[in-house]
Amino acid sequence: MIEIKVPELAESITEGTVASWLKQPGDHVEKGEAIVELETDKVNIEVPADESGTLDEQLAGEGDTVQVGQVIARLSSGSGGGTAVATKTKTETATEAATAPAETKVETVGEAKKVERREEHVASPGKGPIATPAARKLAREKGIDLTAVQTNDPIGRINVHDVTNHESKPAPTQAPQTPKAPAAAPQPAASGKDEERIKMTRRRQTIASRLVEVQQTAAMLTTFNEIDMSAVMALRKRRQEKFVKDNDVKLGFMSFFTKAAVAALKRMPYLNAEIQGNEIVLKKYYDIGIAVSAPDGLVVPVVREADRKNFGEIEKDILHLADKARNNKLGLSDLTGGTFTITNGGVFGSLLSTPILNGPQVAILGMHSIQLRPIAIDAETMENRPMMYVALSYDHRIVDGREAVTFLKHIKDMIEDPEQLLFEA
C-alpha cells in the first residue's frame, strides 16, 4: 500500500485545503501523475504519485483542511486491471451502507481475494458519527449536532459541505429536543429573498486577514499627484512596431512605471524597506511586485532584479507572470520577497483610489485610468491632455511625508520626460 501525504509546502505554510481530486477511487495513476490539487494561502499545488498504482482511498474530502505530512490517499501497487479493487457507484455504496449493520465491510477482489476496509472508516457503537476535523470544528461553531447531519460519502464520513448543507436546510417540524449544551449565538434571520451562501476560499480568507492586519498595524497614509502621459504615449506610438519586432512583446505603460519606481526608490531608500521589530531593514535590491487580478483573488507576483532589466525583459516578465496567475500556475518563489509593489486599477476603469500596503512592504504605487482633461499650459493657453492620477500609500512609521511626496514627484518627472530613464543607473 502506497501512502500519499501532504508535501512540505513552504517554511511559513503548515496546512492547505483540498481544492479538487484529480483522480477517483479505482483510477490508475502513473508515477509522477497528479492525484489531488491543494489550495494554500498563496498558490495551488498539485500532489503527484511517487509510484504507479491504483487509487484505493481518498482520506480527505474537497474543502477539508489538511496538515503537512498528513496521509490523504492510499494507492495499491500494480498497474490496475484484474487486480484492482472493484469499485461501486456512490449511490450503490450509500444504499448498502444504509441497509447493512455497522460491521466491517468486505469487498470482492478480481482474483477472488477479499480486502477488509479499515476500521477507521466505520463508526463504532458509542463513538458517534465519522467526521473530518474541519467538519467537527464548523459544527461546533454553528452549534450543529453531527448525528443529525446527512452525508453521501461512501464510507459515511461527514465533511464541511455536509455541515454547510445541513445548516441551510429548513428546521424539522417536530418539537425540538432539549439542547445538551448552551445555545450558540443566533444566526441572522432569513430575509425570504433569493440568496446564495459561498464559502470563502483559503486564499480569499488570507487576503482578507492580511489586509485587515496591515490596516491595524501600519500607520498608513496616501499622497496623490497627476501625470501628463503625452510623452510616454507618443514614445510608445513611435517605437511600438520595432519594440514588438525586437522583443516579441508589446511595450506597455507598466515597464515605464517599473523603471521609474526603481529610480525613485534609489533616491528615497526608506520606501524600499521593511520594519522588523525595532529595526529598519533597507533593501539594496529591487524586486518589484506587480498586482495581478487572478480568478481566486488579487496576487502579487514579483519581477526580480528590475533594476538590471531593460524594458523588453520587464514586459516579458510581467506577461509571463500574469499568464501564470490567471492559470493558477504561480509558485511560491513567484510571490515571495518583493520589496515594493505597483498596482494598476486603471485597467478596470478606476479614476482614483488609495491602495493598501502589501505587508511587510512599506509603500505601494497606484496607477489609474488615463483621461483627457483640460490642462493650463500657461496663463493664456489650455489644452486637452491625457492625464493619470497616481497614488502612493506608505507606512508613516518610517516614511515621512516629505519623502513620500518627493518620491511621487520623481515618478511624475520621469514619466513626463521618459528620456530621463535612459540616464538612471
N, C-alpha and C positions, 0 to 999 in steps of 0.2 A: 504494500500500500504506500502510495506517494502522497505526502502532505504538502499542500500549497499554503504558504504562510505570507502574511503581510510583510513586504520587504522593508528595509531601512529606507525612510523617505527623505529625511534631511535632519540636520542637527536639531532644529527647533520644532520639528513635526513628529509627534508621537502617535497620532491616530489619523484615520481617514474615514470616509463614508463609501459604502458600496454603491457606486453610481449605476452600474449595469453589469449583468452577467453576459459575457460574450459566448459562453458555451453552456449547454444544459446537460443534466444527468443523462448518461448514455452516449454522449457525443465523444468521438475520438479526438484526441488532442496530440498534435505533433510537438516535439521538443522545441521550445522557443516560441510556440504559438500563444497568443494572449488568451487568457481564460476569463479575466474579470477586469473591469475598469474601476479604479478607486479615485474618489474626489478628495483632494486635500485643501488646505486653506488657500493654496496658491495655484496649483496645477492639477490636471487629471493624469493619472499614471496607470498604464496597462501592466498587469501582472502576468508574466509568461510561465509556461510549464518548464520545469527543469529537465523533465524526461517525457517521452511519449507514453500515452496510455489512454484509458477511458475514464471520463469524469463520472465518479460514483456518487459523490455527495457534495452539496453546497451547504456549508455550515453557517452562512450568514445571508440574510435577505437583502434585496435592494433597499437602500435607505438606512441600513444598520450601520452603527459606528463600530469600527474595528481598530484594534491596537496593533502597533508594530510587533511582529513576532507571533501574532495570533494565527492559528490554523483556520482557514476559511473554506477549504475544499480538500477533497481526497480523490486521488486517481488510483485506478488499478493498473498495474503494469501490463504491457502487451499491446498488440495492435488492434484489439477490439474484435468484432465479428462474433464467432460462435462462443467465445469465452467470456464475452461481456455480460454483465448482469442485465436480464431482461427488464426493460422499463415499461411503465404503465402511464396512462394519461392521468393528469391531475384529478379529473372527475372520477375515474375508476378507483384511484387510491383513496380519495376522500370518502367515497361511498363505502369501501371496505372498512376504513377506519371508523366510520360512524356505526357500523353494524357489528364489528368484531369486538370481543372483550379486550381490555387493556393488558395484553400479554406480549411477549417477544414475538415479532413478526418473522416470517421466513419467506424468502424469495427464491424462485427456481432459477438455476443457472443453466447455461447452454448444455453442459455435459453432465446433466442430472445431479450436479452438486448443489448444496444449499448453503446460503450465507445468512447468518443472523444479523439483524440490524443492531446497531449499538444501543445499549440500554439508555444512553443519554437522550435518545430520540423518543422514548416512550415515558409518559408520565406515570410515576409510581403512586399507589394509593397514599393519600395524605400529604403528598409533596406539592399539590397544586398544579396549575397548567404550566406548560413549557413556554417560555417567552425569552426573547433576546434582551440583553441588558438595556438597550436603548428603549425597547417597548416597556419594560418594567419602570424605567425612570419616567417616561412620559405618562404612564398610567398613574404613578404616584402623584405627579404634578397636577394631573387632571382629576384626581380622586376617582378613578375608574377601577372597578373590580374586574380583574383579569379573567375570573371564571365566567363572566358574562360576555366576554369578547369572542366573536366567531372568527375563524380563520379558514382559508382554503389551502393552507400549506399542506403538502402531502404527509408530513410527519406530525401535523398538529401544532407546529410551533407558531406562536403569536409574534408578529413583528410590528414595527411602528405604523405601517399602513393600516393594519387591522385595528389598532387602537384609535387611529385618526378616523377611520370609517365608522367605528362604533360610536365615537363621540358625536358624529354628525347625524346619526340615526335618531328618529323621534323616540321619546321616552315610552316605555311599555305602559299599557293601560292598567295593569294590575296594581294593587296597592303597594307602595314602596316598602321595602324591608327596613328594619331599624338599622341605621348605619353602625358599623363596628368601630369607626374612627371618627374624629371630628370632621365635620363637613368642610370640603375645600371651598376656596373663595368663589363666590358666584360668578358664572360666566355672563357676558353681556347677553341680554335678551335678543332673540331672533327678530329681525326687522320685518319679516314677512315678505321681503323683496328678494329678487334673484341675486344670490351671492355665490362666490367661489372662494374656498379657503385653500391656499397653496403654501406648502412647507418651504421655508427659505432654504436654499442650498447652503452647503457649508461655506462656499466661497462668499456668497452674499452675506452670511452671518459674520464672517471675518471682516469683510469690507465695512459693515455697519459698526462693529465693535471698535475697529481701529480708527475710523473717522471720529467716533464719539470720544475715544481716548485722546486723540490729538487735540480736539477742541477743549477737553478738560485739563490737559497738562501743558499745552503751549500757550504763550501769550501772543496769539495770532492777530495780525493786523494786515490790512491790504492797502496798497497805494496804486494809483492809476496814472496812465498817460495815454496819448494817442499818437499814431504813426501815420505819416503820409506814405502810402505804398506805391506811389507813382514810379519811383526809380527802380524798385525791385521788379515791378510788373513789366516795365519797359525792357529791363535786362533779360528777364525770362523770355519775353517775346522774341528778342533778338537772338538769343543763344539756345533756345529750346531744341531746334532741329539738330544742331551739331551736338548738343549735350546728349540727346537720345541716341544718336549715332555712335558716340564715343562710349557711353555708359550703359546703354540698353535699359534705361530707366528715365522717367521724366524728372525735370528739375522743378521741385515744388518749393513752397514757402518754408517748410519745416527745416530744410538744411540751412537756409539763411539765418533763421532764428536760433538754431543749434550752434552755429559758428559764432553768432553774435553773443549768445549766452556764455559760451566758453571764454570769449574775450573779456566780457564784463566780469565774470567770476574771477579771472586772474587779477583784475583791478580791485575787486571787492571780495577778498578770500573768505570773509566770515559768512558769506551766503553759500559757500561750498563746504559746509562744516556740519557737525552734529554735537549734541551735548551728551556726555557720558558721566553721570554723577556730578561732581564739581569741576569737571574738566571740559574744555572745548577742544574737539578734535578737528583740526584743519586738514582737509583733504587736498593733497598736491596732485591729484589725478582728476580726470573729468569724465565720469561715466554718467551720461545724461539719460534719464528716464523719459520715455515718450508715452503718454497716456493713450491707450487704445480701447475702444469700445468692443468688448467680446460678448458672445451670446450669454454667458453667465455673469456678466458684470464688468466693470472697468478693471483693466490690468495695466501695469506699467512696465513693459519690457525695457531693457537698458541697452543703449548704444555705447559700447566700450571704447575708451580712449578716443573720445570725439575730437579732442584737440589735435590728434595725429592723423585724422582722416580728412580727405578732401570732400567736396560737395557730392561727387558721384558715389563715393563709398558710404557716406552718411545716408543718402537717399536709398541705396540698395539695402542697407541695414534696416532702415525703417520699414521698407516694403516687405522684407523678409520676415521681420518680427510681427508685423501686422497680420500677415497671412497665417503665421503660426498661431497667433492669438485667436483669430476667427475660426480656426480649425481645432482648437484645444490641443495644440501640439507644443506649447511652450514648456520648457523645462525649468527647474528651479534656478539653474545658472543664468537663464534669460531674465529673471525677475529680481535677483538679489544684488545688493552692492551699489545701487545708484547713489549719486551724490547731489543731484539737482534734477528737478522734473519740469517738463513743459507739457501743457495740456491745451488742446485746441478745440474749444467749444464752438468756434466759428463754423466748423464743418456741419454742425446741426442747426446753424442759424442764430446762435447766441450773440447778442449785441454787447452785453456786458455782464460780468459775473465776478464772484470772489472765490477763487479756487481754494480748496482745503489742503493743508500741508500733507505731504506723503512722508509721514514719520519713518525714521528719525531725522529725515532731512529738515532743514530749517527755512527753506524757501521753495516757491513754485511759481512759474511764469504762466500766465493765462493769455492765450491768443483768442481773438474773436472774429466775427464776420466782417468783411470789408464792405463798406457802404459809401456811395457818393454823397459828399456833404459840402456845402459852400464854405470855403476857407478864405480868410482875409490874407491876400498875398502882401499887400501894403495898405497904406491909409486910403487908397482910392480904388484898389483892384480886388475883386472877388473871383474865385474860380471854384468849379466843382472838382474835388479831388477824391480819389479812393482812400478812405480813412479806416484805420483799425484801432479800436480801443485795446489796450493791453493792461494787464493787472499783475501785480507782484504781491503775493501773500508771503509773509515772513514771520519768524519767531522773534518777537521783540525782546526776549530774554538775552539774546546775544547779538541781534541785528538792530542797530539804531535807525531811526527814520532817515537820517542823512545818508547812510549807506544804501538803504533801500531805494530812496528817490534817485540817488546818483546812479545806481545800478540800472534802473529803468531808463534813465536819461541816456546812458551809454547804448542800451539796446535801440532806443529811438534813433540816435545819431547814426549808428552803423547801418540800420535798415534803410534810413532815408538817403544815406550815401554809401551803398554797398561796396564801393571800391575800397573803402577803409578796411574791409575784411581781408583784402589781399596783403595788407601790411601788418596784420596781427600775428604775433608769433604763436 
